[in-house]
Amino acid sequence: MIELNRRTLLRAAALTGAAAATGLAGGLVAGTPAAAAEAVNGPWLVSVGWGVLRIDPGRTTPKRLFEDGDNAKTSPDGRYVAWVNTARSGDGTLEPYVAVYDRVTGQKRTLLADPFGVHYGAPTWSPDGTEIALVTGEQNDKLIAVDVATGATRVLVQGHAMRDPDWSRDGSMIVLHWFSRSEGWQLRVLELATGTVRKLYAPQAGERVSGPVFTPDSQRVVFCTTRWYPDRETYNQSLASVRLGGTGLKQLTDEPRFYLSPVFSPDGRYCAALSIPPANQEYPDGGNIIVSTSGFGEPWWIPGDEYDDSSRLDWARAI
């Protein structure tokens, strides 16, 4: 009965929060201009390591979007989804690929295909939707941009291990989780106009960081960090942000949790991440979605036992 009540309350809170975040079901305050009443924010996409789930606005039960692949990311206009596969099916018919799905027509198109052993990392879209950038290479040491229309590739930077790229909404930068041979893992920013890679944030000894993502105004980077709770073995992360110059480090969340893959809503008003509610920590299912305003006030939860072993969260624009 306790578990049932907890689930019921979580789902009720999720529906209320989802309505507000999407502009549906009376979620907008009175007096909001008609133009702002459009439902800009659409479904969440949860990549679960082998396949991708879709959670529609006003719902908590996911639908399966892809049967295989991982690290799905939606184009800025909401129409296309890029996702990758680096695994191999048991019968050998499925090989690594980078593909794009059209949410309007249902068409799937392969951009890159390679033999088993080639690794593709999480893709990120250019703001104009013409390219995706992702890490590849035997040592995950090459960041490439792929032309979505032709599949042609160009190298943006190479020579260091990288992961988790995020393209800024103004189009000028990509932030990366970057491995420095002398300093270890840190956050760096690639300035696309010059090809310059500069340090953004170097963790303290023992600190782990992940999931860097630009704020909607492209002036700060939000990421997951264990900086403030180094003595805890689990549930020891915070969301933090730092200015592009590397100054102004700010703790955004007020209690230790598990956080993974923060993402901002298409309209820029909300931030979501994968997390685990306090009531679930004895038997964590690992894939609940926590949502808050972009000011990181009181959050609400989108529960889901179906999202176990999740690897990435995305928030698609409505179409």
C-alpha positions as CSV (number, residue, x, y, z in Angstrom):
1,M,0.0,0.0,0.0
2,I,2.9,2.4,0.8
3,E,4.4,1.7,-2.6
4,L,1.1,2.2,-4.4
5,N,0.5,5.5,-2.6
6,R,4.0,6.7,-3.5
7,R,3.6,5.8,-7.2
8,T,0.1,7.5,-7.3
9,L,1.4,10.7,-5.8
10,L,4.5,10.8,-8.1
11,R,2.3,10.2,-11.1
12,A,-0.1,12.9,-10.1
13,A,2.7,15.4,-9.5
14,A,4.2,14.4,-12.8
15,L,1.0,15.1,-14.7
16,T,0.7,18.5,-13.0
17,G,4.2,19.5,-13.7
18,A,4.2,18.2,-17.3
19,A,1.1,20.3,-18.0
20,A,2.8,23.4,-16.8
21,A,6.0,22.7,-18.7
22,T,4.2,22.1,-22.0
23,G,1.5,24.7,-21.8
24,L,-1.2,22.0,-21.8
25,A,-4.2,21.4,-19.6
26,G,-4.3,24.9,-18.1
27,G,-0.7,24.8,-17.2
28,L,-0.1,28.5,-18.2
29,V,-1.0,31.3,-15.9
30,A,-3.8,33.6,-16.7
31,G,-2.9,36.6,-18.8
32,T,-0.2,34.8,-20.8
33,P,-0.1,36.1,-24.4
34,A,-1.7,33.8,-27.0
35,A,1.6,33.5,-28.9
36,A,3.3,32.1,-25.7
37,A,0.5,29.6,-25.2
38,E,1.7,27.3,-28.0
39,A,2.9,23.9,-26.7
40,V,6.6,24.4,-27.6
41,N,7.9,21.6,-25.4
42,G,7.1,18.1,-26.6
43,P,8.0,14.6,-25.4
44,W,11.0,13.4,-23.4
45,L,13.2,10.8,-25.1
46,V,15.0,8.3,-22.8
47,S,17.8,6.2,-24.2
48,V,18.1,3.0,-22.3
49,G,21.3,1.6,-23.7
50,W,19.5,-0.7,-26.2
51,G,16.7,1.3,-27.6
52,V,14.9,4.6,-27.1
53,L,11.7,5.4,-25.2
54,R,9.3,8.3,-25.7
55,I,7.3,9.9,-22.9
56,D,4.6,12.1,-24.2
57,P,3.5,15.3,-22.4
58,G,0.9,14.6,-19.8
59,R,1.9,10.9,-19.6
60,T,4.3,8.9,-17.5
61,T,4.2,5.5,-19.3
62,P,6.7,5.4,-22.1
63,K,6.3,4.2,-25.7
64,R,9.2,2.5,-27.5
65,L,10.5,4.6,-30.3
66,F,13.5,2.5,-31.4
67,E,14.2,-1.1,-30.7
68,D,18.0,-0.7,-30.8
69,G,20.6,2.0,-30.7
70,D,21.4,4.6,-28.0
71,N,22.0,8.3,-27.2
72,A,19.1,9.8,-29.1
73,K,19.0,13.6,-29.6
74,T,16.3,15.6,-31.3
75,S,16.9,18.4,-33.9
76,P,16.2,22.0,-32.8
77,D,13.0,22.1,-34.8
78,G,11.8,18.9,-33.3
79,R,11.3,17.0,-36.5
80,Y,14.3,14.7,-36.6
81,V,16.0,12.4,-34.1
82,A,19.6,11.3,-34.5
83,W,20.8,8.2,-32.7
84,V,23.7,5.8,-32.8
85,N,24.5,2.2,-32.3
86,T,27.9,0.7,-31.4
87,A,26.8,-2.8,-30.4
88,R,26.4,-5.9,-32.5
89,S,23.4,-8.2,-32.7
90,G,23.9,-11.8,-31.9
91,D,23.3,-12.9,-35.5
92,G,25.8,-10.3,-36.8
93,T,23.2,-8.5,-38.9
94,L,23.3,-5.3,-36.9
95,E,26.5,-3.3,-37.1
96,P,27.5,0.2,-35.8
97,Y,25.6,3.1,-37.4
98,V,24.5,6.7,-37.1
99,A,21.0,7.3,-38.2
100,V,18.2,9.9,-38.4
101,Y,14.5,9.4,-37.9
102,D,11.8,11.7,-39.3
103,R,9.1,12.2,-36.6
104,V,6.6,13.4,-39.3
105,T,7.0,10.7,-41.9
106,G,8.4,7.8,-39.8
107,Q,11.3,7.4,-42.2
108,K,14.7,6.2,-40.9
109,R,17.8,7.0,-42.8
110,T,21.4,5.8,-42.1
111,L,24.1,8.4,-42.3
112,L,27.1,6.3,-41.3
113,A,27.7,2.6,-41.2
114,D,30.8,0.7,-40.2
115,P,32.0,-2.8,-39.1
116,F,31.8,-3.8,-35.5
117,G,34.5,-2.2,-33.4
118,V,33.9,1.4,-34.6
119,H,32.5,3.5,-31.7
120,Y,30.0,6.4,-32.1
121,G,29.4,8.7,-29.1
122,A,26.3,10.8,-28.2
123,P,25.3,13.2,-31.1
124,T,24.5,16.9,-30.7
125,W,22.8,19.0,-33.4
126,S,23.9,22.3,-34.9
127,P,21.3,25.0,-34.2
128,D,20.3,25.2,-37.9
129,G,19.7,21.4,-38.0
130,T,22.1,20.8,-40.9
131,E,24.8,18.8,-39.0
132,I,25.3,16.6,-36.0
133,A,28.6,16.4,-34.1
134,L,29.7,13.3,-32.3
135,V,32.9,11.6,-31.0
136,T,34.3,8.6,-32.8
137,G,37.7,6.9,-33.3
138,E,39.4,3.9,-31.8
139,Q,40.3,5.9,-28.7
140,N,37.2,8.2,-28.8
141,D,39.7,10.9,-29.8
142,K,38.0,12.5,-32.8
143,L,35.1,14.9,-32.9
144,I,33.4,15.0,-36.3
145,A,30.5,16.9,-37.8
146,V,28.2,14.9,-40.1
147,D,26.1,16.6,-42.8
148,V,22.6,15.3,-42.3
149,A,21.7,15.7,-46.0
150,T,24.7,13.9,-47.5
151,G,26.4,12.0,-44.7
152,A,29.7,13.8,-45.5
153,T,32.0,14.2,-42.5
154,R,34.5,16.8,-41.4
155,V,36.9,16.7,-38.4
156,L,36.4,19.4,-35.8
157,V,39.1,18.4,-33.4
158,Q,41.1,15.2,-32.6
159,G,44.0,13.8,-30.6
160,H,42.4,13.7,-27.1
161,A,39.8,11.4,-25.6
162,M,36.4,13.2,-25.6
163,R,32.7,12.5,-24.8
164,D,29.4,14.2,-24.2
165,P,29.5,17.1,-26.8
166,D,26.8,19.8,-26.6
167,W,26.5,22.4,-29.4
168,S,25.5,25.9,-28.1
169,R,22.3,27.4,-29.3
170,D,24.1,30.4,-30.8
171,G,26.1,28.0,-32.9
172,S,29.5,29.2,-32.0
173,M,30.8,26.6,-29.5
174,I,30.7,22.9,-28.5
175,V,31.4,22.0,-24.9
176,L,33.1,18.6,-24.2
177,H,34.1,16.3,-21.5
178,W,37.8,16.3,-22.4
179,F,40.8,14.2,-21.2
180,S,44.0,16.2,-20.6
181,R,47.1,13.9,-20.5
182,S,48.6,16.1,-17.7
183,E,45.4,17.0,-15.8
184,G,42.9,14.3,-16.4
185,W,39.2,14.7,-17.2
186,Q,37.8,18.2,-17.4
187,L,35.4,20.4,-19.3
188,R,36.6,22.3,-22.3
189,V,35.0,24.5,-25.0
190,L,35.7,24.3,-28.7
191,E,35.3,27.6,-30.5
192,L,34.2,26.6,-33.9
193,A,35.3,29.8,-35.8
194,T,39.0,29.4,-34.7
195,G,39.3,25.7,-33.8
196,T,40.6,26.8,-30.4
197,V,39.9,24.5,-27.5
198,R,40.1,26.2,-24.1
199,K,39.7,24.9,-20.5
200,L,36.4,25.7,-18.9
201,Y,36.4,23.7,-15.6
202,A,39.0,21.5,-14.0
203,P,37.7,19.3,-11.2
204,Q,39.3,19.1,-7.8
205,A,41.1,15.9,-6.8
206,G,38.6,13.1,-6.6
207,E,35.8,15.1,-8.1
208,R,33.9,13.6,-11.0
209,V,32.0,15.6,-13.6
210,S,29.7,14.7,-16.5
211,G,27.0,15.8,-18.8
212,P,28.0,19.3,-19.8
213,V,25.2,21.3,-21.5
214,F,24.9,25.0,-22.4
215,T,22.3,27.1,-20.9
216,P,19.8,28.4,-23.5
217,D,21.5,31.8,-23.7
218,S,24.8,30.1,-24.4
219,Q,26.5,32.1,-21.5
220,R,27.0,29.3,-19.0
221,V,27.5,25.5,-18.9
222,V,25.5,23.2,-16.6
223,F,27.0,19.9,-15.5
224,C,26.8,17.1,-12.9
225,T,29.5,17.1,-10.2
226,T,30.5,15.3,-6.9
227,R,32.3,18.5,-5.7
228,W,30.1,19.3,-2.7
229,Y,29.6,15.8,-1.4
230,P,33.0,14.0,-1.7
231,D,32.5,11.8,1.4
232,R,29.3,10.1,0.1
233,E,29.7,6.9,-1.9
234,T,26.3,7.2,-3.7
235,Y,23.8,9.9,-4.3
236,N,26.6,12.4,-4.0
237,Q,26.1,14.7,-7.0
238,S,24.9,18.2,-7.6
239,L,24.0,20.2,-10.7
240,A,26.4,23.1,-11.1
241,S,27.1,25.8,-13.6
242,V,30.1,27.9,-14.7
243,R,30.5,31.0,-16.9
244,L,32.2,30.6,-20.3
245,G,35.3,32.2,-18.9
246,G,35.6,29.5,-16.3
247,T,34.5,31.8,-13.4
248,G,31.4,32.0,-11.3
249,L,31.0,28.4,-10.3
250,K,27.5,28.0,-8.8
251,Q,25.8,25.0,-7.1
252,L,22.3,24.8,-8.5
253,T,20.7,22.1,-6.5
254,D,20.4,22.0,-2.7
255,E,20.7,18.3,-1.7
256,P,22.8,15.4,-2.9
257,R,21.3,13.1,-5.5
258,F,22.1,10.9,-8.5
259,Y,22.1,13.1,-11.6
260,L,22.6,12.1,-15.3
261,S,22.3,13.9,-18.6
262,P,20.8,17.3,-17.8
263,V,18.9,19.0,-20.7
264,F,17.0,22.2,-21.1
265,S,13.5,22.4,-22.6
266,P,13.2,23.8,-26.1
267,D,11.6,27.0,-24.8
268,G,14.5,27.3,-22.3
269,R,12.2,27.6,-19.2
270,Y,12.9,24.3,-17.6
271,C,15.8,21.9,-17.0
272,A,15.4,18.1,-16.6
273,A,17.8,15.3,-15.7
274,L,17.7,11.6,-14.9
275,S,17.7,11.0,-11.2
276,I,16.3,8.8,-8.3
277,P,13.7,10.1,-5.9
278,P,14.5,9.9,-2.1
279,A,11.6,7.4,-1.6
280,N,13.2,5.1,-4.2
281,Q,16.8,5.0,-2.9
282,E,16.5,1.6,-1.1
283,Y,15.4,-0.1,-4.3
284,P,16.5,2.4,-7.0
285,D,15.1,2.0,-10.5
286,G,17.6,4.6,-11.8
287,G,15.5,6.2,-14.5
288,N,13.1,8.8,-13.0
289,I,13.2,12.2,-14.6
290,I,13.5,15.3,-12.3
291,V,12.3,18.6,-13.7
292,S,12.6,22.1,-12.4
293,T,12.4,25.7,-13.7
294,S,15.6,27.1,-15.2
295,G,16.1,28.8,-11.9
296,F,16.3,25.4,-10.2
297,G,13.5,25.9,-7.8
298,E,11.2,23.2,-6.3
299,P,11.4,20.2,-8.7
300,W,8.8,17.6,-9.6
301,W,9.3,14.0,-10.8
302,I,8.3,12.0,-13.9
303,P,8.4,8.4,-12.5
304,G,9.2,5.4,-14.6
305,D,10.5,1.9,-13.6
306,E,10.7,1.3,-17.4
307,Y,13.7,3.6,-17.7
308,D,16.2,1.3,-15.9
309,D,19.8,1.6,-16.9
310,S,19.1,4.8,-18.8
311,S,22.0,6.5,-20.6
312,R,20.7,9.8,-21.9
313,L,17.7,12.2,-21.6
314,D,16.5,14.5,-24.3
315,W,13.5,17.0,-24.4
316,A,12.1,17.3,-27.9
317,R,10.2,20.3,-29.4
318,A,6.6,19.6,-30.1
319,I,5.7,19.1,-33.8
